[in-house]
Every structure is written in C-alpha cells, then in structure tokens.
Amino acid sequence: MPLTTDLPTPPRIALIHATALAMHPIANAFAKHSPKTEVFHLLDDSLSKDHAKSGVLTPQMMARFEQLANYAWFCQADGILFTCSAFGAAIDACAQASHKPVLKPNQAMFEEALRHRARGPSLQVGLVATFEPSIASMTQEFLTLAQDHGLSVQVRPAHVPQAMQDLANGDEDLHHQKVSLAMSELDECDVIMLAQFSMAAAQEACQAVTSIPVLTSPDCAALDMMRRLGQPSI
C-alpha cells in the first residue's frame, strides 16, 4: 500500500480490539513513538470469547469485523490497526475493502522476525501465545509471508495456559513469570515472538532469561502505521 502523505497533522487512528487487555500496550506504543497521534479504541470482547467457543472464524464474525471497520471510517479514522491476532482473514477482508491503511496486529513484527539471521539451514522462530486459538492463524500467516520472501522458516509454538486470565485478574507479575518460563522451550530458536499485544509488558522478564531476541508487536505496529501514513515518529 502506498504511503499517505496528504494527511492533516496529527492523524487519527482507530484501534480495534477483541480483548481489553490489548488496549493499554498499543496506546503506550503510540504515546512513545508518536505522542501527537490521536488514537481511539473500539472494543468487542465477545469476539475472542465466541472464537474460542467455535474454534473457527465464522461468516458472522467476518461481518462483525466489517461493521467495526465501517464504524471506524465513519469516525474519520485515517487508518485502522487491529490488535486481535486470531482473526487474520477478517482483517484481510477489511483491508481489501479500503484504500486507507488497515493493519494486522503482527505483520510488522513478522517482518522484523524475518530479518534475523538463521543459525541453521532455516530460520527457527518461537511463537509464544496466551490465547491458544491465535497460534494456528498466526503460524499460517507467518509462513505465507516467509514464502513470499523466499525464506525457509520453522515455527515453534508455545502456549501459556491461564496467563491471560492472570493478567485479566490484575496479577501482572504472575503473567510475566509464566510467559518467561516458556523461553526454556525455545532455546534453539533464532528469534522469539510474543503473540498477543497484551504480552508486551512481559518482554523484559523474557529477555532476562534468554539471549535470544524477544519481539513484541505494539512497538513494531505503531511505527509501521506512522510510516505508512508518512508521519514522523520519535
């Protein structure tokens, strides 16, 4: 998608969430990298619950994403960033229907991961998730991107059960501890990605127990949105 350079300053970005836990990390990322940018939040936390129950992305869920995107445009957004990693196909459909930037939560982090050097014949990438349904869709999305770049990669997933609920209960330390313990399962990887926006604050705890680079999506996503809008970042 070409860069947009004729926007008034500051731009207005819609942040669309399927869990409230993603709101604070991405708001912090925009505040850090582009504090003048106006962001607003749209939350439908029933989406993640419905997806967990059904196990698939249903046509009804696809329609709900379309309605959320249309509302964001009605609110005069210059771009949309979805923060829910388990809904790639729905986000793709929203992007295809718009000439403005519509970003998946992890695409910028994926690009960053692919820039890491492989120690073996293929790039070994760890994917740590606290929301298990996101693993399959994110893995496929990442493998497709790697194939488009002509790169050989292997994804090693790790699910951290109950950690998301710990965070929802306000126990950040326990959440971070559980996520960091997953690092021991991925000691042969070249780079590790934390799947959910809500996991971003656990990066420091993870990096403290491994020498492998640990990537999070909010910073990468905020910077990528600003680049696509032709806006400066700090």
C-alpha positions as CSV (number, residue, x, y, z in Angstrom):
1,M,0.0,0.0,0.0
2,P,1.5,3.4,-0.9
3,L,2.3,5.9,1.8
4,T,-0.3,8.6,2.6
5,T,1.3,12.0,2.7
6,D,-1.5,14.5,2.5
7,L,-3.0,14.0,5.9
8,P,-3.6,16.7,8.4
9,T,-1.4,16.5,11.5
10,P,-1.9,14.7,13.7
11,P,-3.6,11.6,12.1
12,R,-6.4,9.8,13.7
13,I,-6.0,6.0,14.2
14,A,-8.7,3.5,15.2
15,L,-7.5,0.7,17.4
16,I,-9.9,-2.2,17.2
17,H,-9.7,-4.9,20.0
18,A,-11.2,-8.3,20.8
19,T,-9.9,-8.0,24.3
20,A,-9.5,-5.1,26.7
21,L,-6.0,-6.4,27.6
22,A,-4.6,-5.2,24.3
23,M,-5.7,-1.5,24.8
24,H,-3.0,-0.3,27.2
25,P,0.0,-1.8,25.4
26,I,-0.8,-0.3,22.0
27,A,-1.8,3.1,23.4
28,N,1.5,3.2,25.2
29,A,3.3,2.4,22.0
30,F,1.7,5.3,20.1
31,A,2.3,7.6,23.1
32,K,6.0,6.6,23.0
33,H,6.6,6.8,19.2
34,S,4.1,9.4,18.0
35,P,2.6,11.3,21.0
36,K,0.7,13.7,18.8
37,T,-1.2,11.0,17.0
38,E,-4.9,10.8,18.1
39,V,-6.0,7.2,18.8
40,F,-9.4,5.9,19.7
41,H,-10.5,2.5,20.8
42,L,-13.3,0.2,19.6
43,L,-13.7,-2.9,21.7
44,D,-15.8,-6.0,21.2
45,D,-14.5,-8.5,23.8
46,S,-17.2,-11.0,22.8
47,L,-15.3,-11.8,19.6
48,S,-12.5,-13.6,21.4
49,K,-15.0,-15.5,23.5
50,D,-17.0,-16.5,20.5
51,H,-13.9,-17.5,18.6
52,A,-12.7,-19.7,21.5
53,K,-16.1,-21.4,21.6
54,S,-16.4,-22.1,17.9
55,G,-12.8,-22.7,17.1
56,V,-13.2,-21.2,13.7
57,L,-13.7,-17.8,12.2
58,T,-17.4,-17.8,11.2
59,P,-19.1,-15.7,8.5
60,Q,-20.9,-13.9,11.3
61,M,-17.6,-12.9,12.9
62,M,-16.4,-11.7,9.5
63,A,-19.4,-9.5,9.2
64,R,-18.8,-8.1,12.7
65,F,-15.3,-7.1,11.7
66,E,-16.6,-5.3,8.6
67,Q,-19.1,-3.4,10.7
68,L,-16.4,-2.3,13.2
69,A,-14.2,-1.1,10.3
70,N,-17.1,0.8,8.7
71,Y,-17.7,2.5,12.1
72,A,-14.0,3.4,12.3
73,W,-14.2,5.1,8.9
74,F,-17.4,6.8,9.9
75,C,-15.4,8.3,12.9
76,Q,-13.0,9.7,10.3
77,A,-10.1,7.4,11.0
78,D,-7.0,7.8,8.8
79,G,-6.0,4.2,9.5
80,I,-7.1,1.1,11.4
81,L,-4.9,-1.2,13.5
82,F,-6.5,-4.4,14.6
83,T,-4.9,-5.8,17.8
84,C,-6.6,-9.2,17.7
85,S,-4.2,-11.8,16.3
86,A,-6.7,-14.7,15.8
87,F,-8.7,-13.0,13.1
88,G,-6.4,-12.6,10.1
89,A,-8.9,-13.5,7.3
90,A,-11.4,-11.0,8.6
91,I,-8.7,-8.2,8.8
92,D,-7.6,-9.1,5.2
93,A,-11.2,-8.6,4.0
94,C,-11.4,-5.2,5.7
95,A,-8.0,-4.2,4.2
96,Q,-9.1,-5.2,0.7
97,A,-12.2,-3.0,1.0
98,S,-10.3,0.2,1.9
99,H,-7.7,2.5,0.2
100,K,-6.5,3.6,3.7
101,P,-4.1,1.6,5.8
102,V,-5.6,-1.4,7.6
103,L,-3.0,-3.3,9.5
104,K,-2.9,-6.7,11.2
105,P,-1.5,-6.7,14.7
106,N,1.6,-8.7,14.0
107,Q,2.6,-8.1,10.4
108,A,5.3,-5.5,11.3
109,M,6.7,-7.9,14.0
110,F,6.7,-10.7,11.4
111,E,8.7,-8.6,9.0
112,E,11.2,-7.8,11.8
113,A,11.5,-11.5,12.7
114,L,12.3,-12.4,9.1
115,R,15.3,-10.0,9.2
116,H,17.1,-12.1,11.8
117,R,19.9,-14.4,10.7
118,A,19.3,-18.2,10.8
119,R,22.0,-20.2,12.6
120,G,21.0,-23.4,10.7
121,P,19.5,-24.2,7.3
122,S,16.3,-22.5,8.1
123,L,15.1,-19.7,10.5
124,Q,13.8,-21.1,13.7
125,V,11.1,-18.8,15.1
126,G,9.4,-19.2,18.5
127,L,5.8,-18.1,18.8
128,V,4.5,-17.7,22.4
129,A,0.8,-17.2,22.9
130,T,-1.5,-16.8,25.9
131,F,-4.6,-17.1,23.6
132,E,-4.3,-20.6,22.0
133,P,-6.6,-20.0,19.0
134,S,-4.2,-17.4,17.7
135,I,-1.4,-19.9,17.2
136,A,-2.8,-21.6,14.0
137,S,-3.7,-18.4,12.2
138,M,-0.5,-16.6,13.1
139,T,1.6,-19.5,12.1
140,Q,0.0,-19.8,8.7
141,E,0.2,-16.0,8.2
142,F,3.9,-16.0,9.1
143,L,4.7,-19.0,6.9
144,T,2.9,-17.4,4.0
145,L,4.9,-14.2,4.5
146,A,8.2,-16.1,4.7
147,Q,7.3,-18.0,1.5
148,D,6.6,-14.7,-0.3
149,H,10.1,-13.6,0.7
150,G,11.6,-16.8,-0.5
151,L,12.8,-17.7,3.0
152,S,12.8,-21.1,4.8
153,V,11.4,-20.9,8.3
154,Q,10.1,-23.2,11.0
155,V,7.7,-22.0,13.7
156,R,7.9,-23.5,17.2
157,P,4.7,-22.6,19.1
158,A,4.3,-22.5,22.8
159,H,1.0,-21.9,24.6
160,V,1.0,-20.4,28.1
161,P,-2.3,-21.5,29.6
162,Q,-4.1,-19.3,32.2
163,A,-1.6,-16.5,31.8
164,M,-4.1,-14.3,30.0
165,Q,-6.6,-14.8,32.9
166,D,-3.9,-13.9,35.4
167,L,-3.4,-10.6,33.6
168,A,-7.2,-10.0,33.5
169,N,-7.2,-10.6,37.3
170,G,-4.6,-7.9,37.7
171,D,-1.7,-10.3,38.5
172,E,0.9,-9.0,36.1
173,D,3.8,-10.5,37.9
174,L,2.4,-14.0,37.6
175,H,1.5,-13.4,33.9
176,H,5.1,-12.3,33.2
177,Q,6.6,-15.2,35.1
178,K,4.5,-17.8,33.3
179,V,5.4,-16.3,29.9
180,S,9.1,-16.1,30.7
181,L,9.1,-19.8,31.7
182,A,8.2,-20.6,28.1
183,M,11.6,-19.4,26.9
184,S,13.2,-22.6,28.1
185,E,11.1,-24.5,25.4
186,L,12.5,-22.3,22.6
187,D,16.3,-22.3,23.3
188,E,17.1,-23.5,19.8
189,C,15.2,-20.6,18.1
190,D,16.8,-17.7,16.3
191,V,14.2,-15.2,17.4
192,I,11.1,-15.4,19.6
193,M,7.8,-13.5,19.1
194,L,5.2,-12.8,21.8
195,A,1.9,-13.3,20.0
196,Q,-0.6,-11.1,21.9
197,F,-0.4,-7.3,22.3
198,S,-1.3,-8.0,26.0
199,M,2.0,-9.9,26.4
200,A,4.2,-6.9,25.6
201,A,5.0,-6.0,29.2
202,A,6.4,-9.5,29.7
203,Q,9.2,-8.8,27.2
204,E,11.7,-7.6,29.9
205,A,11.1,-10.8,32.0
206,C,11.5,-13.0,29.0
207,Q,14.7,-11.2,27.8
208,A,16.2,-11.6,31.3
209,V,16.2,-15.4,30.9
210,T,17.3,-15.8,27.3
211,S,19.8,-14.4,25.0
212,I,17.5,-14.9,22.0
213,P,15.9,-11.7,20.8
214,V,12.3,-11.4,22.0
215,L,10.0,-9.3,19.8
216,T,6.6,-7.8,20.7
217,S,4.1,-6.4,18.3
218,P,2.8,-3.0,19.7
219,D,6.0,-1.0,19.0
220,C,6.5,-2.5,15.6
221,A,2.9,-1.9,14.7
222,A,2.8,1.7,15.8
223,L,6.0,2.5,13.9
224,D,4.7,0.8,10.8
225,M,1.4,2.7,10.8
226,M,3.2,6.0,11.1
227,R,5.5,5.1,8.2
228,R,2.5,4.1,6.0
229,L,0.8,7.4,6.8
230,G,4.0,9.3,6.0
231,Q,4.1,10.7,9.6
232,P,7.3,11.2,11.7
233,S,7.9,9.1,14.7
234,I,10.2,9.8,17.7
